[in-house]
Structure formats: C-alpha cells, structure tokens
Amino acid sequence: MNNIEKIEYLKGKGNISYEEANKLLEANDGDVIKVLCEMEKQGLLSEEKNKKKQNNSNKQSNNKQKNNSNNKKQEESKQEKTFGDSLKELFNKGNENRLVIKRDNDLIANISINYTILFIILAPHLSIVTVILILLLGYKIRFKKDKKYRSSEKVNDFVEKAKKNVKKSVESIVEEEIEEDTEDDDENEVTIED
C-alpha cells in the first residue's frame, strides 16, 4: 500500500484532512496501525465520533423521555385543576341561567337550571306532569340569563342553609313530640284518692 492509498484509507476512517493524515503517517513511520491508534486516542476516528454521537443522542433521548414524562404529569395536574374549574364554571352558568314561569306578566317561579335539572333527574314523572300542567293552564316558560344569581348562589352557602333548615326542623319536631308526650302523660295518669 503506498502513501496515497494509506492517506485515503485514514481519511475514510476519520474526519481528517490529507495534510493531517500525512503528518500522522510521517510521525508514525508510515505504520497505519499506529496512526489508527493515535487517531483513536485523539477521537478522530469516525466510529469513535459515531459512538460519541450515539451516546450523546441516547442521553438526549433519555432526557427527552424524562422531560416528556414530567410534562405529562404536569399536564395531568393541569387537567385535574381544569376539570375542577370547569365544574365550578358549569355550576355558575347553571345558576345564572334561569327557568322563568310567568302568567299574564306575573312571575310565578324563577328557578336555577341546576335545580331544574336536579328535579328532572330525581322526579322525572312528576316533572313531565308539571310541564304539561303549566302549559295547559296557560303559563309561559322561558329561559333567561341573569348574572346577578351567579355569585349569590354558591354551593357552600346552599349546603349551610340546608343544614340549618334541617336542624331547625328536627329540633321543632322533637320539641313538639316532647310537649305531646308530657300532655299525654297527664291524660293517661290515674290518681286514686282516699
């Protein structure tokens, strides 16, 4: 193998110029194996570069996978937040959209769509009968958007009011029962006198 063939061979093995290949050959007395060893030490071989590139690309792909998994976790947490926010917004929209029942410009009922839907779900047969009666009796049903109800009807406030009402009702029923029991005790009492 002459010097030109050796230079071409070394150039094919690494990304070096003719001049660099020639200098390496002269420094190593024309021994191609010594030149290849030197090129390997200096990282000039194409295979070394490919391995380094492959290692770098593997590291980059691993980093991308980690980033993607982190991004997915962040997106899932955003979706959870977004789902809660969307439920809250849906509830608010249901409160601001109202079912208004009128007869001759007299307001009969102004009910939140949320409660209307709840009524339809819990008592579908009764709701059908109610709608038929309303229409037969000449009442007009309209849907109206009224933003003043948006912030006034909050779920927590509604639950608190319901809780207080139930508590008051139970207390009044218990008090009435106690009063009736004491009255009944006097009537059922038999006194025997000598």
N, CA, C and O of each residue as an XYZ file, in Angstrom:
776
protein
N       0.856     -1.157      0.000
C       0.000      0.000      0.000
C       0.916      1.238      0.000
O       1.773      1.372      0.873
N       0.740      2.115     -0.950
C       1.572      3.309     -0.999
C       0.983      4.400     -0.093
O      -0.088      4.229      0.489
N       1.699      5.515      0.014
C       1.287      6.590      0.928
C      -0.076      7.172      0.563
O      -0.869      7.474      1.455
N      -0.364      7.336     -0.720
C      -1.646      7.916     -1.145
C      -2.792      6.997     -0.729
O      -3.825      7.468     -0.254
N      -2.615      5.704     -0.905
C      -3.653      4.753     -0.506
C      -3.828      4.769      1.013
O      -4.949      4.695      1.516
N      -2.701      4.868      1.745
C      -2.772      4.931      3.209
C      -3.515      6.193      3.658
O      -4.348      6.152      4.563
N      -3.193      7.315      3.005
C      -3.849      8.586      3.344
C      -5.347      8.493      3.066
O      -6.162      8.925      3.881
N      -5.710      7.923      1.905
C      -7.128      7.747      1.549
C      -7.819      6.845      2.569
O      -8.948      7.106      2.985
N      -7.128      5.789      2.960
C      -7.685      4.843      3.936
C      -7.932      5.548      5.271
O      -8.995      5.399      5.874
N      -6.929      6.323      5.730
C      -7.054      7.033      7.010
C      -8.140      8.114      6.945
O      -8.877      8.330      7.906
N      -8.218      8.775      5.808
C      -9.270      9.781      5.614
C     -10.645      9.146      5.691
O     -11.573      9.758      6.219
N     -10.798      7.941      5.180
C     -12.071      7.228      5.231
C     -12.415      6.792      6.644
O     -13.589      6.683      6.997
N     -11.387      6.540      7.457
C     -11.623      6.097      8.834
C     -11.964      7.250      9.769
O     -12.632      7.051     10.784
N     -11.521      8.425      9.441
C     -11.777      9.565     10.319
C     -11.997     10.825      9.534
O     -11.754     10.879      8.328
N     -12.449     11.816     10.212
C     -12.677     13.116      9.569
C     -11.422     13.970      9.705
O     -11.347     14.885     10.525
N     -10.440     13.638      8.873
C      -9.178     14.385      8.884
C      -8.847     14.776      7.451
O      -9.340     14.187      6.489
N      -8.006     15.777      7.345
C      -7.608     16.245      6.014
C      -6.423     15.425      5.521
O      -5.845     14.631      6.263
N      -6.069     15.636      4.241
C      -4.913     14.950      3.667
C      -3.659     15.325      4.444
O      -2.810     14.479      4.725
N      -3.557     16.592      4.784
C      -2.367     17.074      5.479
C      -2.221     16.403      6.843
O      -1.130     15.972      7.217
N      -3.344     16.316      7.593
C      -3.298     15.675      8.912
C      -2.945     14.192      8.787
O      -2.156     13.669      9.574
N      -3.524     13.530      7.809
C      -3.223     12.108      7.598
C      -1.754     11.911      7.258
O      -1.114     10.982      7.752
N      -1.221     12.789      6.412
C       0.192     12.695      6.023
C       1.109     12.926      7.219
O       2.096     12.209      7.381
N       0.801     13.912      8.059
C       1.623     14.189      9.243
C       1.593     13.008     10.203
O       2.622     12.633     10.766
N       0.395     12.413     10.393
C       0.290     11.258     11.292
C       1.103     10.077     10.749
O       1.761      9.367     11.509
N       1.051      9.880      9.445
C       1.834      8.791      8.851
C       3.334      9.031      9.031
O       4.068      8.108      9.382
N       3.792     10.249      8.797
C       5.217     10.556      8.941
C       5.652     10.406     10.397
O       6.749      9.918     10.668
N       4.788     10.829     11.348
C       5.138     10.741     12.766
C       5.215      9.299     13.232
O       5.951      8.989     14.169
N       4.462      8.409     12.588
C       4.433      7.003     12.992
C       5.153      6.100     11.974
O       4.853      4.910     11.879
N       6.082      6.658     11.230
C       6.918      5.927     10.280
C       6.097      5.134      9.262
O       6.503      4.044      8.859
N       4.964      5.662      8.848
C       4.153      5.026      7.804
C       3.366      3.824      8.284
O       2.788      3.108      7.465
N       3.324      3.575      9.598
C       2.591      2.428     10.134
C       1.130      2.824     10.340
O       0.807      3.636     11.207
N       0.275      2.244      9.542
C      -1.164      2.583      9.561
C      -1.793      2.214     10.900
O      -2.644      2.949     11.400
N      -1.397      1.106     11.480
C      -1.985      0.661     12.754
C      -1.650      1.655     13.857
O      -2.512      1.981     14.673
N      -0.402      2.148     13.896
C      -0.025      3.145     14.897
C      -0.821      4.438     14.688
O      -1.240      5.081     15.650
N      -1.022      4.809     13.424
C      -1.798      6.018     13.111
C      -3.237      5.856     13.581
O      -3.815      6.781     14.151
N      -3.822      4.673     13.341
C      -5.204      4.434     13.785
C      -5.320      4.513     15.309
O      -6.295      5.038     15.847
N      -4.290      3.972     15.997
C      -4.280      4.050     17.468
C      -4.201      5.500     17.916
O      -4.891      5.905     18.853
N      -3.371      6.271     17.256
C      -3.234      7.695     17.586
C      -4.540      8.442     17.311
O      -4.966      9.281     18.106
N      -5.156      8.134     16.200
C      -6.436      8.776     15.852
C      -7.516      8.425     16.884
O      -8.356      9.252     17.239
N      -7.466      7.179     17.349
C      -8.443      6.742     18.349
C      -8.249      7.516     19.650
O      -9.219      7.941     20.277
N      -6.978      7.697     20.055
C      -6.678      8.451     21.271
C      -7.179      9.886     21.157
O      -7.678     10.457     22.127
N      -7.043     10.457     19.975
C      -7.441     11.842     19.753
C      -8.937     11.975     19.434
O      -9.467     13.082     19.330
N      -9.597     10.835     19.282
C     -11.037     10.857     18.991
C     -11.338     11.273     17.567
O     -12.386     11.856     17.290
N     -10.415     10.973     16.661
C     -10.591     11.373     15.274
C     -11.230     10.294     14.406
O     -11.562     10.557     13.251
N     -11.405      9.107     14.930
C     -11.998      8.033     14.130
C     -13.496      8.268     13.960
O     -14.161      8.747     14.878
N     -14.015      7.938     12.806
C     -15.441      8.086     12.530
C     -16.261      7.219     13.468
O     -17.319      7.647     13.929
N     -15.803      6.022     13.761
C     -16.528      5.122     14.654
C     -16.609      5.725     16.045
O     -17.643      5.639     16.709
N     -15.495      6.347     16.493
C     -15.484      6.984     17.807
C     -16.489      8.130     17.826
O     -17.254      8.305     18.774
N     -16.457      8.911     16.734
C     -17.402     10.021     16.663
C     -18.825      9.513     16.642
O     -19.705     10.067     17.301
N     -19.047      8.446     15.876
C     -20.392      7.874     15.813
C     -20.819      7.361     17.178
O     -21.960      7.552     17.599
N     -19.862      6.687     17.885
C     -20.196      6.190     19.218
C     -20.514      7.345     20.149
O     -21.485      7.301     20.904
N     -19.675      8.394     20.088
C     -19.921      9.555     20.930
C     -21.257     10.201     20.578
O     -22.032     10.577     21.457
N     -21.511     10.324     19.266
C     -22.786     10.902     18.840
C     -23.949     10.034     19.310
O     -24.983     10.531     19.755
N     -23.747      8.717     19.196
C     -24.806      7.801     19.611
C     -25.027      7.900     21.120
O     -26.168      7.925     21.580
N     -23.939      7.957     21.888
C     -24.074      8.116     23.341
C     -24.772      9.428     23.679
O     -25.654      9.479     24.536
N     -24.356     10.492     22.984
C     -24.991     11.788     23.209
C     -26.468     11.756     22.841
O     -27.316     12.283     23.562
N     -26.761     11.122     21.697
C     -28.166     11.061     21.285
C     -28.974     10.187     22.240
O     -30.140     10.480     22.505
N     -28.362      9.104     22.767
C     -29.053      8.277     23.765
C     -29.342      9.080     25.023
O     -30.436      9.012     25.583
N     -28.331      9.854     25.464
C     -28.531     10.692     26.644
C     -29.631     11.718     26.391
O     -30.484     11.961     27.244
N     -29.592     12.316     25.197
C     -30.612     13.306     24.862
C     -31.998     12.681     24.801
O     -32.967     13.277     25.273
N     -32.105     11.481     24.220
C     -33.421     10.841     24.143
C     -33.919     10.453     25.523
O     -35.114     10.548     25.805
N     -32.984     10.004     26.411
C     -33.381      9.707     27.790
C     -33.874     10.967     28.495
O     -34.869     10.940     29.219
N     -33.153     12.085     28.267
C     -33.578     13.347     28.860
C     -34.935     13.771     28.314
O     -35.782     14.269     29.056
N     -35.138     13.571     27.004
C     -36.422     13.921     26.402
C     -37.544     13.074     26.994
O     -38.633     13.579     27.266
N     -37.272     11.777     27.194
C     -38.288     10.898     27.781
C     -38.622     11.348     29.199
O     -39.791     11.378     29.585
N     -37.592     11.700     29.978
C     -37.836     12.197     31.334
C     -38.649     13.474     31.293
O     -39.597     13.648     32.059
N     -38.262     14.379     30.378
C     -38.997     15.637     30.249
C     -40.436     15.388     29.818
O     -41.364     16.027     30.314
N     -40.613     14.441     28.879
C     -41.968     14.123     28.423
C     -42.811     13.567     29.555
O     -43.982     13.923     29.691
N     -42.223     12.693     30.375
C     -42.994     12.133     31.490
C     -43.313     13.222     32.511
O     -44.405     13.241     33.078
N     -42.362     14.131     32.746
C     -42.630     15.253     33.647
C     -43.708     16.157     33.072
O     -44.590     16.621     33.795
N     -43.636     16.406     31.759
C     -44.649     17.234     31.110
C     -46.024     16.580     31.186
O     -47.026     17.261     31.405
N     -46.073     15.250     31.004
C     -47.351     14.546     31.096
C     -47.939     14.678     32.495
O     -49.140     14.895     32.658
N     -47.066     14.542     33.516
C     -47.544     14.689     34.896
C     -48.069     16.091     35.128
O     -49.107     16.270     35.765
N     -47.356     17.092     34.612
C     -47.808     18.468     34.771
C     -49.118     18.691     34.037
O     -50.005     19.371     34.551
N     -49.254     18.126     32.836
C     -50.489     18.269     32.074
C     -51.651     17.596     32.792
O     -52.763     18.123     32.811
N     -51.391     16.416     33.390
C     -52.450     15.730     34.124
C     -52.890     16.562     35.312
O     -54.086     16.651     35.592
N     -51.940     17.179     36.023
C     -52.327     18.010     37.160
C     -53.079     19.245     36.674
O     -54.003     19.708     37.343
N     -52.692     19.785     35.509
C     -53.440     20.904     34.937
C     -54.832     20.470     34.554
O     -55.788     21.220     34.751
N     -54.972     19.250     33.998
C     -56.283     18.750     33.620
C     -57.153     18.570     34.845
O     -58.350     18.854     34.803
N     -56.563     18.097     35.947
C     -57.326     17.951     37.173
C     -57.808     19.315     37.642
O     -58.970     19.471     38.017
N     -56.934     20.284     37.622
C     -57.327     21.628     38.015
C     -58.372     22.158     37.046
O     -59.361     22.762     37.460
N     -58.156     21.935     35.789
C     -59.074     22.415     34.782
C     -60.436     21.747     34.923
O     -61.461     22.400     34.726
N     -60.470     20.461     35.261
C     -61.737     19.766     35.443
C     -62.516     20.371     36.602
O     -63.721     20.595     36.497
N     -61.822     20.636     37.712
C     -62.480     21.261     38.862
C     -62.964     22.657     38.527
O     -64.069     23.052     38.899
N     -62.124     23.399     37.818
C     -62.526     24.745     37.418
C     -63.698     24.705     36.459
O     -64.595     25.546     36.532
N     -63.696     23.726     35.554
C     -64.796     23.636     34.596
C     -66.097     23.248     35.296
O     -67.166     23.722     34.913
N     -66.018     22.392     36.315
C     -67.228     22.057     37.080
C     -67.770     23.282     37.799
O     -68.977     23.519     37.830
N     -66.865     24.050     38.373
C     -67.270     25.263     39.076
C     -67.930     26.245     38.106
O     -68.959     26.846     38.414
N     -67.321     26.394     36.940
C     -67.878     27.298     35.939
C     -69.230     26.797     35.434
O     -70.148     27.588     35.216
N     -69.349     25.487     35.251
C     -70.615     24.909     34.817
C     -71.705     25.162     35.853
O     -72.836     25.493     35.496
N     -71.374     25.009     37.121
C     -72.332     25.267     38.182
C     -72.754     26.738     38.173
O     -73.935     27.055     38.311
N     -71.773     27.630     38.010
C     -72.098     29.060     37.957
C     -72.984     29.397     36.759
O     -73.910     30.200     36.872
N     -72.697     28.784     35.620
C     -73.538     29.020     34.444
C     -74.948     28.503     34.675
O     -75.922     29.123     34.246
N     -75.056     27.360     35.357
C     -76.375     26.827     35.680
C     -77.149     27.750     36.597
O     -78.373     27.836     36.510
N     -76.433     28.445     37.482
C     -77.100     29.394     38.380
C     -77.528     30.664     37.664
O     -78.581     31.225     37.967
N     -76.726     31.117     36.726
C     -77.092     32.364     36.047
C     -78.137     32.139     34.958
O     -78.800     33.094     34.552
N     -78.303     30.931     34.480
C     -79.373     30.618     33.537
C     -80.569     30.134     34.339
O     -80.460     29.212     35.148
N     -81.700     30.760     34.107
C     -82.867     30.530     34.946
C     -84.042     30.030     34.115
O     -84.162     30.333     32.928
N     -84.901     29.260     34.765
C     -86.184     28.841     34.197
C     -87.226     29.759     34.818
O     -87.461     29.714     36.026
N     -87.843     30.583     33.999
C     -88.810     31.563     34.481
C     -90.199     31.139     34.022
O     -90.423     30.888     32.838
N     -91.123     31.062     34.964
C     -92.513     30.704     34.659
C     -93.372     31.930     34.979
O     -93.348     32.441     36.099
N     -94.134     32.397     33.976
C     -94.979     33.591     34.134
C     -96.381     33.301     33.635
O     -96.613     32.417     32.810
N     -97.310     34.087     34.173
C     -98.689     34.064     33.674
C     -99.203     35.489     33.721
O     -99.299     36.085     34.794
N     -99.530     36.032     32.574
C    -100.011     37.411     32.462
C     -99.081     38.397     33.180
O     -99.530     39.191     34.006
N     -97.822     38.342     32.868
C     -96.785     39.211     33.435
C     -96.594     39.049     34.939
O     -95.874     39.841     35.548
N     -97.204     38.065     35.543
C     -96.968     37.763     36.951
C     -95.911     36.668     37.042
O     -96.046     35.610     36.426
N     -94.882     36.923     37.797
C     -93.810     35.955     37.967
C     -94.266     34.863     38.934
O     -94.575     35.135     40.094
N     -94.300     33.652     38.449
C     -94.707     32.520     39.272
C     -93.480     31.827     39.870
O     -93.462     31.501     41.057
N     -92.467     31.609     39.050
C     -91.251     30.933     39.521
C     -90.041     31.424     38.738
O     -90.127     31.712     37.544
N     -88.909     31.514     39.439
C     -87.626     31.869     38.840
C     -86.614     30.899     39.439
O     -86.063     31.142     40.512
N     -86.376     29.799     38.731
C     -85.610     28.687     39.279
C     -84.310     28.512     38.500
O     -84.278     28.631     37.275
N     -83.254     28.230     39.231
C     -81.954     27.946     38.618
C     -82.054     26.686     37.749
O     -82.793     25.757     38.075
N     -81.312     26.665     36.656
C     -81.277     25.485     35.785
C     -80.718     24.288     36.551
O     -81.118     23.149     36.314
N     -79.785     24.554     37.476
C     -79.232     23.453     38.279
C     -80.331     22.727     39.035
O     -80.382     21.498     39.038
N     -81.222     23.495     39.684
C     -82.306     22.876     40.452
C     -83.335     22.224     39.531
O     -83.935     21.204     39.869
N     -83.525     22.831     38.369
C     -84.450     22.246     37.401
C     -83.950     20.883     36.945
O     -84.722     19.926     36.876
N     -82.679     20.792     36.637
C     -82.088     19.519     36.204
C     -82.154     18.498     37.335
O     -82.459     17.327     37.107
N     -81.867     18.946     38.547
C     -81.945     18.061     39.704
C     -83.374     17.527     39.874
O     -83.564     16.344     40.156
N     -84.362     18.384     39.704
C     -85.768     17.975     39.799
C     -86.115     16.952     38.717
O     -86.800     15.964     38.982
N     -85.639     17.194     37.508
C     -85.918     16.269     36.394
C     -85.272     14.910     36.658
O     -85.864     13.873     36.360
N     -84.063     14.913     37.213
C     -83.373     13.648     37.485
C     -84.038     12.881     38.617
O     -84.245     11.672     38.519
N     -84.375     13.591     39.699
C     -84.925     12.922     40.876
C     -86.391     12.524     40.720
O     -86.831     11.523     41.286
N     -87.143     13.308     39.952
C     -88.573     13.017     39.802
C     -88.993     13.219     38.352
O     -89.696     14.183     38.048
N     -88.582     12.337     37.457
C     -88.878     12.549     36.036
C     -90.377     12.518     35.727
O     -90.856     13.303     34.908
N     -91.112     11.625     36.371
C     -92.551     11.538     36.092
C     -93.273     12.790     36.575
O     -94.153     13.312     35.892
N     -92.899     13.259     37.743
C     -93.511     14.464     38.298
C     -93.161     15.687     37.459
O     -93.989     16.579     37.282
N     -91.936     15.728     36.943
C     -91.539     16.879     36.126
C     -92.311     16.909     34.814
O     -92.662     17.989     34.339
N     -92.581     15.763     34.222
C     -93.372     15.720     32.973
C     -94.789     16.206     33.244
O     -95.328     17.008     32.481
N     -95.391     15.728     34.318
C     -96.747     16.150     34.682
C     -96.770     17.652     34.954
O     -97.706     18.343     34.553
N     -95.740     18.158     35.638
C     -95.664     19.588     35.947
C     -95.597     20.423     34.680
O     -96.297     21.429     34.571
N     -94.782     20.033     33.735
C     -94.657     20.783     32.478
C     -95.992     20.768     31.715
O     -96.406     21.794     31.174
N     -96.649     19.634     31.673
C     -97.942     19.539     30.968
C     -98.973     20.447     31.641
O     -99.705     21.166     30.960
N     -99.033     20.416     32.968
C     -99.976     21.278     33.690
C     -99.679     22.754     33.466
O    -100.590     23.556     33.258
N     -98.414     23.102     33.508
C     -98.030     24.504     33.302
C     -98.491     24.975     31.931
O     -99.032     26.072     31.795
N     -98.278     24.151     30.922
C     -98.675     24.538     29.562
C    -100.200     24.560     29.404
O    -100.736     25.453     28.748
N    -100.901     23.595     29.995
C    -102.367     23.553     29.896
C    -103.021     24.723     30.613
O    -104.063     25.207     30.172
N    -102.442     25.181     31.694
C    -103.020     26.275     32.464
C    -102.653     27.647     31.907
O    -103.064     28.664     32.466
N    -101.900     27.697     30.833
C    -101.609     28.963     30.161
C    -100.388     29.689     30.685
O    -100.201     30.870     30.393
N     -99.582     29.029     31.429
C     -98.353     29.647     31.907
C     -97.320     29.635     30.787
O     -97.349     28.772     29.910
N     -96.416     30.592     30.826
C     -95.343     30.659     29.828
C     -94.017     30.293     30.489
O     -93.676     30.764     31.575
N     -93.297     29.445     29.795
C     -91.983     29.018     30.289
C     -90.913     29.678     29.429
O     -90.954     29.611     28.201
N     -89.959     30.314     30.094
C     -88.851     30.948     29.376
C     -87.542     30.653     30.091
O     -87.488     30.433     31.301
N     -86.510     30.659     29.295
C     -85.167     30.538     29.861
C     -84.524     31.913     29.781
O     -84.540     32.565     28.737
N     -83.960     32.341     30.903
C     -83.423     33.687     30.985
C     -82.029     33.636     31.588
O     -81.758     32.852     32.498
N     -81.156     34.477     31.072
C     -79.803     34.563     31.615
C     -79.745     35.788     32.518
O     -79.994     36.912     32.083
N     -79.411     35.548     33.781
C     -79.380     36.623     34.755
C     -78.123     36.490     35.594
O     -78.021     35.592     36.429
N     -77.166     37.382     35.377
C     -75.855     37.242     36.023
C     -75.881     37.584     37.503
O     -74.917     37.283     38.206
N     -76.925     38.188     37.996
C     -76.936     38.546     39.414
C     -77.010     37.312     40.312
O     -76.677     37.392     41.494
N     -77.435     36.192     39.777
C     -77.515     34.965     40.562
C     -76.201     34.188     40.555
O     -76.050     33.212     41.289
N     -75.266     34.614     39.739
C     -74.010     33.869     39.588
C     -73.253     33.748     40.906
O     -72.863     32.646     41.290
N     -73.045     34.830     41.586
C     -72.233     34.778     42.797
C     -73.063     34.585     44.060
O     -72.518     34.217     45.100
N     -74.364     34.825     43.991
C     -75.162     34.738     45.214
C     -75.485     33.305     45.609
O     -75.683     33.029     46.792
N     -75.542     32.400     44.666
C     -75.859     31.015     44.988
C     -74.610     30.152     44.883
O     -74.305     29.592     43.830
N     -73.923     30.062     45.962
C     -72.731     29.219     45.996
C     -73.090     27.907     46.660
O     -74.001     27.843     47.486
N     -72.387     26.888     46.302
C     -72.690     25.559     46.815
C     -72.567     25.519     48.331
O     -73.444     24.987     49.012
N     -71.499     26.070     48.855
C     -71.290     26.020     50.304
C     -72.397     26.752     51.051
O     -72.885     26.278     52.077
N     -72.788     27.909     50.529
C     -73.874     28.654     51.166
C     -75.164     27.849     51.133
O     -75.895     27.789     52.121
N     -75.433     27.239     50.002
C     -76.640     26.434     49.862
C     -76.634     25.273     50.850
O     -77.646     25.001     51.497
N     -75.514     24.596     50.968
C     -75.410     23.457     51.885
C     -75.567     23.922     53.330
O     -76.237     23.265     54.126
N     -74.954     25.051     53.668
C     -75.077     25.581     55.031
C     -76.525     25.936     55.352
O     -77.019     25.619     56.434
N     -77.207     26.595     54.414
C     -78.612     26.945     54.638
C     -79.465     25.699     54.799
O     -80.334     25.637     55.669
N     -79.212     24.711     53.956
C     -79.978     23.467     54.044
C     -79.725     22.789     55.384
O     -80.653     22.280     56.013
N     -78.476     22.783     55.816
C     -78.113     22.166     57.094
C     -78.837     22.852     58.251
O     -79.379     22.188     59.134
N     -78.843     24.187     58.239
C     -79.527     24.935     59.304
C     -81.024     24.670     59.290
O     -81.638     24.496     60.342
N     -81.620     24.638     58.080
C     -83.053     24.389     57.977
C     -83.429     23.005     58.485
O     -84.427     22.843     59.189
N     -82.632     22.015     58.128
C     -82.909     20.650     58.589
C     -82.770     20.577     60.105
O     -83.587     19.949     60.778
N     -81.748     21.213     60.633
C     -81.523     21.198     62.080
C     -82.697     21.854     62.809
O     -83.179     21.327     63.811
N     -83.155     23.002     62.304
C     -84.294     23.692     62.925
C     -85.549     22.835     62.856
O     -86.312     22.751     63.819
N     -85.755     22.202     61.711
C     -86.944     21.360     61.549
C     -86.920     20.188     62.511
O     -87.936     19.878     63.135
N     -85.798     19.547     62.638
C     -85.675     18.402     63.544
C     -85.886     18.856     64.992
O     -86.577     18.192     65.764
N     -85.286     19.988     65.348
C     -85.457     20.490     66.717
C     -86.918     20.817     67.014
O     -87.411     20.511     68.099
N     -87.610     21.434     66.066
C     -89.019     21.783     66.305
C     -89.891     20.530     66.406
O     -90.820     20.478     67.213
N     -89.587     19.519     65.583
C     -90.351     18.268     65.644
C     -90.116     17.575     66.984
O     -91.051     17.057     67.595
N     -88.880     17.567     67.430
C     -88.552     16.938     68.715
C     -89.247     17.674     69.858
O     -89.776     17.042     70.772
N     -89.248     19.003     69.812
C     -89.918     19.792     70.854
C     -91.418     19.506     70.878
O     -92.009     19.355     71.947
N     -92.030     19.431     69.693
C     -93.468     19.127     69.615
C     -93.757     17.749     70.186
O     -94.743     17.572     70.902
N     -92.921     16.779     69.885
C     -93.105     15.430     70.401
C     -92.984     15.398     71.920
O     -93.739     14.706     72.604
N     -92.033     16.149     72.425
C     -91.848     16.195     73.884
C     -93.064     16.824     74.548
O     -93.538     16.338     75.574
N     -93.573     17.920     73.955
C     -94.764     18.574     74.503
C     -95.965     17.647     74.462
O     -96.722     17.582     75.431
N     -96.159     16.928     73.364
C     -97.283     15.994     73.242
C     -97.158     14.866     74.256
O     -98.148     14.436     74.848
N     -95.923     14.389     74.450
C     -95.715     13.317     75.418
C     -96.053     13.774     76.829
O     -96.649     13.015     77.594
N     -95.688     14.987     77.187
C     -95.998     15.477     78.531
C     -97.493     15.687     78.697
O     -98.031     15.437     79.776
N     -98.185     16.146     77.641
C     -99.640     16.305     77.704
C    -100.317     14.947     77.804
O    -101.278     14.781     78.555
N     -99.816     13.979     77.051
C    -100.380     12.631     77.079
C    -100.172     11.988     78.438
O    -101.027     11.229     78.893
N     -99.081     12.267     79.082
C     -98.809     11.698     80.392
C     -99.835     12.182     81.418
O    -100.259     11.422     82.289
N    -100.229     13.456     81.306
C    -101.221     13.981     82.241
C    -102.578     13.337     82.005
O    -103.298     13.067     82.966
N    -102.950     13.081     80.745
C    -104.242     12.490     80.426
C    -104.284     11.025     80.817
O    -105.339     10.546     81.233
N    -103.226     10.318     80.707
C    -103.171      8.896     80.998
C    -102.962      8.608     82.493
O    -102.980      7.459     82.934
N    -102.773      9.651     83.224
C    -102.478      9.479     84.624
C    -103.772      9.251     85.409
O    -104.748      9.981     85.235
N    -103.772      8.272     86.240
C    -104.940      7.979     87.071
C    -104.516      8.213     88.518
O    -103.516      7.678     88.997
N    -105.305      9.021     89.182
C    -104.987      9.272     90.584
C    -106.081      8.655     91.460
O    -107.274      8.788     91.189
N    -105.663      8.022     92.446
C    -106.607      7.386     93.359
C    -106.447      8.111     94.700
O    -105.361      8.208     95.272
N    -107.575      8.602     95.154
C    -107.526      9.347     96.410
C    -108.367      8.602     97.447
O    -109.376      7.980     97.113
N    -107.951      8.671     98.664
C    -108.722      8.028     99.754
C    -109.695      8.957    100.380
O    -110.412      8.570    101.303
